[in-house]
Amino acid sequence: MDNKQFHNLIEALDKEIAAYEKLKELFKEKKETLKKSKPDDLGVLDNKILALANTIKKINDARIKIVIELSGKDLNMSGLIELAEREAPNFTEALKERKVKICNNFDELALLNKQNVELLNHGIIISNKMLETIINAFAPQGSFYNGAGKTDTHDIDMWTVNEEI
């Protein structure tokens, strides 16, 4: 088997790991932005995240192409490690190290994403409560009439029947 292809695979994995590290940093920045309630900064961050996601897709496609050239099919990291053990043992440790890094990045990204979603949901709840308060403050106050057809200036009593004596 061609060692150059394994070398290219390692380079592709390194690019992918670096991109996921950058994504992790953007997710951390987004978390802080959500905590500070800065919606303008949030839009900029989301655009950066989308651009990086497109880059990651391209890197991933290039890695898949290399893996298919190596093995004839798309293998996961465990499959690549097994292939390296049989065909190019000198690359086995490098692949194992990258597998650990990729798994750790995914775990951290999943946690950060979950936290960001929870912060967004909390922000929506707070925004809805604020909006409800504003609407109630500016809504016209209706008059309450008693049984005699007069305006009752008191708050509605707990009684089912109000009569003026």
Secondary structure, 3 states (H helix, E strand, C coil): CCHHHHHHHHHHHHHHHHHHHHHHHHHHHHHHHHHHCCHHHHHHHHHHHHHHHHHHHHHHHHHHHHHHHHHCCCCCHHHHHHHHHHHCHHHHHHHHHHHHHHHHHHHHHHHHHHHHHHHHHHHHHHHHHHHHHHHHHHCCCCCEECCCCCEECCCCCCCCCCCCC
